[in-house]
Amino acid sequence: MDLTQLANLGEFVGGVAVLVTLLYLTYQLRETNRSTRVATLCAMSEASASLADMLAADPEVSRVFLAGSRDTADLTPDERDRFHFLMLGAARRMESVHIRMDGHGIPTDDRAGYHESGLSLLAMPGSLKWWSRHRSRFNPSFGEWVDTELARRGRSETDAV
């Protein structure tokens, strides 16, 4: 075998090695994406459960949250403040879930339950009134998405007045 043949063989082996490396990197990238999606879904579940846990753990907090969701006029000024912070926390969790889902390519089927839970809360009269007053504090694309979804359900800011 002369020097030219050895060079050609070396090029061929190098090309095969590059191809094998690219295939391995593709596999690793898919596994990383899959792991990221699973981690995102787990984090979303934990965020959603934290509100439910808090409401279940304290009957007074639960009462204020449910009463405020129906109509904030039924609350005392201190209870309205508490309701505001509970809604702010719930809406921030929803915003976080929304952003994570968009950023990590979470399939629509995996989104449905999370979205429905949050939107059913925001569609309640007291919560809708809260949303109409505080919408500007959230990511604009999230706010537009919420407004679109609430309108699709027949709810809007005019219902909150």
C-alpha positions as CSV (number, residue, x, y, z in Angstrom):
1,M,0.0,0.0,0.0
2,D,1.5,3.3,-1.0
3,L,1.2,6.7,0.7
4,T,-1.8,7.9,-1.4
5,Q,-3.8,4.8,-0.6
6,L,-3.0,5.2,3.2
7,A,-4.2,8.9,3.0
8,N,-7.4,7.8,1.2
9,L,-8.0,5.1,3.9
10,G,-7.3,7.7,6.6
11,E,-9.8,10.1,5.1
12,F,-12.4,7.3,4.8
13,V,-11.9,6.2,8.5
14,G,-12.0,9.9,9.6
15,G,-15.3,10.4,7.7
16,V,-16.8,7.4,9.3
17,A,-15.7,8.6,12.7
18,V,-17.3,12.0,12.1
19,L,-20.6,10.3,10.9
20,V,-20.6,8.1,14.0
21,T,-20.0,11.1,16.3
22,L,-22.8,13.1,14.6
23,L,-25.2,10.2,15.1
24,Y,-24.2,9.9,18.7
25,L,-24.7,13.6,19.3
26,T,-28.1,13.5,17.6
27,Y,-29.1,10.7,20.0
28,Q,-27.8,12.6,23.0
29,L,-29.6,15.7,22.0
30,R,-32.9,13.8,21.7
31,E,-32.4,12.3,25.1
32,T,-31.6,15.7,26.6
33,N,-34.8,17.2,25.1
34,R,-36.9,14.3,26.4
35,S,-35.4,14.7,29.9
36,T,-36.0,18.5,29.8
37,R,-39.6,18.0,28.8
38,V,-40.1,15.5,31.7
39,A,-38.4,17.8,34.2
40,T,-40.6,20.7,33.0
41,L,-43.8,18.6,33.3
42,C,-42.7,17.6,36.9
43,A,-42.0,21.2,37.8
44,M,-45.4,22.3,36.5
45,S,-47.2,19.6,38.5
46,E,-45.3,20.7,41.6
47,A,-46.2,24.3,41.0
48,S,-49.9,23.5,40.5
49,A,-50.0,21.2,43.5
50,S,-48.4,23.9,45.8
51,L,-51.4,26.1,45.5
52,A,-53.8,23.2,46.2
53,D,-51.7,22.1,49.2
54,M,-51.7,25.7,50.6
55,L,-55.5,26.0,50.3
56,A,-56.1,22.5,51.8
57,A,-53.8,23.2,54.7
58,D,-55.5,26.4,55.9
59,P,-59.3,26.6,56.0
60,E,-59.2,30.4,56.4
61,V,-57.0,30.9,53.4
62,S,-59.2,28.5,51.4
63,R,-62.3,30.5,52.5
64,V,-60.8,33.8,51.4
65,F,-59.6,32.4,48.1
66,L,-62.9,30.8,47.2
67,A,-65.0,33.8,48.4
68,G,-62.8,36.2,46.5
69,S,-62.9,34.1,43.4
70,R,-66.7,34.5,43.5
71,D,-66.9,38.2,44.4
72,T,-64.3,40.4,46.0
73,A,-67.1,42.6,47.4
74,D,-67.8,39.9,49.9
75,L,-64.3,40.3,51.5
76,T,-63.0,42.7,54.1
77,P,-60.1,45.0,53.1
78,D,-57.6,42.7,54.8
79,E,-59.1,39.7,53.0
80,R,-59.0,41.5,49.7
81,D,-55.3,42.0,50.2
82,R,-54.8,38.3,51.0
83,F,-56.9,37.4,48.0
84,H,-54.7,39.7,45.8
85,F,-51.5,37.9,46.9
86,L,-53.1,34.5,46.5
87,M,-54.2,35.4,43.0
88,L,-50.9,36.9,42.2
89,G,-49.2,33.6,43.2
90,A,-51.7,31.5,41.2
91,A,-51.4,33.7,38.1
92,R,-47.6,33.7,38.3
93,R,-47.6,29.9,38.5
94,M,-49.8,29.9,35.4
95,E,-47.5,32.3,33.6
96,S,-44.5,30.2,34.5
97,V,-46.2,27.0,33.2
98,H,-47.2,28.8,30.0
99,I,-43.7,30.1,29.4
100,R,-42.1,26.7,30.2
101,M,-44.5,24.9,27.9
102,D,-43.8,27.2,25.0
103,G,-40.0,27.2,25.6
104,H,-39.7,23.4,25.9
105,G,-42.1,22.3,23.2
106,I,-44.5,20.6,25.5
107,P,-47.1,18.8,23.4
108,T,-50.6,20.3,23.4
109,D,-52.1,17.1,25.0
110,D,-49.8,17.6,28.0
111,R,-50.8,21.2,28.4
112,A,-54.6,20.8,28.5
113,G,-55.1,20.0,32.1
114,Y,-52.8,22.7,33.4
115,H,-54.3,25.3,31.2
116,E,-57.9,24.3,32.0
117,S,-57.2,24.4,35.8
118,G,-55.8,28.0,35.6
119,L,-58.3,29.3,33.2
120,S,-61.3,27.9,35.1
121,L,-60.0,29.9,38.1
122,L,-59.5,33.1,36.2
123,A,-63.0,32.8,34.6
124,M,-64.7,33.1,38.0
125,P,-66.2,36.6,38.5
126,G,-64.0,37.8,41.4
127,S,-60.9,36.3,39.7
128,L,-61.8,37.9,36.4
129,K,-62.1,41.3,38.1
130,W,-58.7,40.8,39.7
131,W,-57.2,39.7,36.3
132,S,-58.6,42.8,34.5
133,R,-57.0,45.1,37.1
134,H,-53.6,43.3,37.2
135,R,-53.1,41.9,33.6
136,S,-50.5,44.5,32.8
137,R,-48.1,43.1,35.4
138,F,-47.6,39.9,33.4
139,N,-45.8,38.9,30.3
140,P,-47.6,40.4,27.3
141,S,-47.8,37.1,25.4
142,F,-49.2,35.4,28.4
143,G,-51.8,38.1,28.9
144,E,-52.9,37.9,25.3
145,W,-53.1,34.1,25.6
146,V,-55.3,34.4,28.8
147,D,-57.5,37.0,27.2
148,T,-58.0,34.9,24.1
149,E,-58.7,31.8,26.0
150,L,-61.2,33.5,28.3
151,A,-62.9,35.1,25.3
152,R,-63.2,31.7,23.8
153,R,-65.0,30.6,26.9
154,G,-67.3,33.5,26.7
155,R,-65.6,35.5,29.5
156,S,-64.0,38.9,29.2
157,E,-63.1,42.0,31.1
158,T,-66.6,43.4,30.6
159,D,-67.9,40.5,32.7
160,A,-65.7,41.6,35.5
161,V,-67.2,45.1,35.8
